[in-house]
Amino acid sequence: MSDRHVNTLIVGAGQAGLAISAHLSQQGIDHLVLERDRIAERWRTARWDSLVANGPAWHDRFPMLEFEDCEADGFPTRDSVVRYFETVAERIDAPVRCGVEVTAASRRASGDGFNVETSEGSLSADNIVVATGPFQTPIIPPVVPDGVINQIHSCDYRNPEQLEDGGVLIVGAGSSGSQIADELLRSGRRTWLSIGPHDRPPRSYRGKDFVWWLGVLGKWQMKTPPAGREHVTIAVSGAYGGKTVDFRRFAERGMTLLGMTRDYENGYLNIADDLARNIAEGDANHLGLLAEADAYVTANGLDLPPEEEAKIIPPDPDCVTSPVRRLDLAESGIANIIWATGYRQTFDWLQVDVFDGDGKPAHHRGVGTADGVYFLGLPWLSMRGSSFIWGVWEDAAYLASHIARGRSSDVA
């Protein structure tokens, strides 16, 4: 690899890296994709065994290829998604080199292009596309000291059998946390779920999946999250055929709901007094989307069957009306904590002035403020849908066109 030069180096061979590779190939632009592990590695090794996609197969895909082993309205399994991206790579003949880690990239002394160091030598590139995705460094808040209890991040969870005997506390009630909690409850484990602010859309409404509703209501194309909702998770699931996440139903089945986990002291977890508010705000999000959907049906004269039962909010369970504020781990029998608390993005290898004061990528629609640097696959890159499979495809088309225009001006 030493002394090789490419027009565009793509770092990462997940959904983002493959999407931009497909579009660059269509533009006839020389490029190389370097992946430190395997294609779609996060789907292989940072997901639990029973995971299915959160969106139906007709929606969560590239336009160029349908899922071959999943019905259009079904939810692809983890292994199905891996096979899908392997097939994409084959179909587009992506120039992927697996097992090669990019360790450093810096601006050339001439100011034109980049010098790149990898685990297999050096190369140079005119452009770099950072396609390493949003799931980089797992975050486990420093709440409970090491050695007190078995603690893992959700990315390391595989199945109930891997855990220590006893109860399980899941911290975080977005898609991962709520699905894992549901699986553990179904397995017979005593389960606690610590719930923060969240959106709780219906899995489907009036015969249409929620992803369809987000599309026709213009919510996928939102450019920025609503003020004050930047860190709000979304509780949605395709598991068990796809059902609306309802925390009250979890409680009816025996799960104990908690507010946000605050801190740890001498065997106790202190819990915030915010459970009822978080549940109520999730309900408001749910009902608000239904109201917008009804208005859309009326305005457009659609013949979609009404679904009034979707608007029924059950009574609050005891764990909401009389919430636990101080949780004794030993007395409760909790032997495991699963932190479904998200990820931190890290770009230490990219030694270019293209980050803001908080260390976040500085860009517009993925075009970095430093010439020749591009970002792809990050949440809210250009819209709400940017980190989803179909959204990455759209953003990749824009970036490939930008790169092609730069090349044309160089040639001219």
SULWO-V812744 format. One line per field, one symbol per residue. ss: DSSP state (A for helix, B for strand, O for the rest). phi: phi as a letter, one per 30 degrees, with the letter a starting at -180 (. if undefined). psi: psi as a letter, one per 40 degrees, with the letter a starting at -180 (. if undefined). Layout:
# SULWO-V812744
ss=???
phi=???
psi=???
This chain:
# SULWO-V812744
ss=OOOBBBBBBBBOOOAAAAAAAAAAAAOOOOBBBBBOOOOOAAAAAOOOOOOBOOOOOOOOOOOOOOOOOOOOOOOOBAAAAAAAAAAAAAAOOOOBBBOOOBBBBBBOOOOOOBBBBBOOBBBBBBBBBBOOOOOOBBOOOOOOOOOOOBBBBAAAOOOAAAOOOOBBBBBOOOAAAAAAAAAAAAOOOOBBBBOOOBBOOOOBBOOBBAAAAAAAOOOOOOOOOOOOOOOOBBOOOOAAAOOOOOAAAAAAOOOBBBOOBBBBBOOBBBBOOOAAAAAAAAAAAAAAAAAAAAAAAAAAOOOOOOOAAAAOOOOOOAAAAOOOOBBBAAAAOBBBBBBOOOBBOOOOOBBOOOBOOOOOBOBBOOBBOOOOBBBOOOOOOOOAAAAOAAAAAAAAAAAAAAAAAAAAAAAO
phi=.eidbbdbcccjbcdddddddddddddicdabccbdcbehddddbbbddcebddcdddcdadedacddbbdecdcededddddedddeeddchddccdiccdcabbddedicibcbcbdbjcabbdbbcdbdidcccdccedccdejdadbbdedcdbadddddekdbcccjbddddddddddddddjddbcbcccdacbdddbahibdddddddddiddcedbdeeicdcddbcbbcdhijbddbdddededjdccbdddcabahiccccdcbdedddddddddedddddddddddddcidccddbdddcdcddddedcdbddcbcdddddidcbbccccibcdbbedccbdbbddcicecabhjdddceicbbbjdehebaeddcceddedddddddddddddddddddd
psi=dheihidhhhhhfaddddddddddddefhhihhhhdbihfddddefiidehiieiidddgiidehihefhideihiiddddddddddddddefhghhiehhhdihihideehaihhhiefaiiiidihhhfeiegchihhigdhiiedihhiideehdiddeiiiaihhhhhfaddddddddddddeeihhihhhahiigiidihfehidddddddeeddehdiiihefdehihgiieifehihhhddddddeeihiiaihciihfeihhhifedddddddddddddddddddddddddefighhigddeehhiihideddgihehhhdddeeheihhhgfaihhhfddggigfiadeeihhihfehiehhehiiieihfdeidedeiddddddddddddddddddddddd.
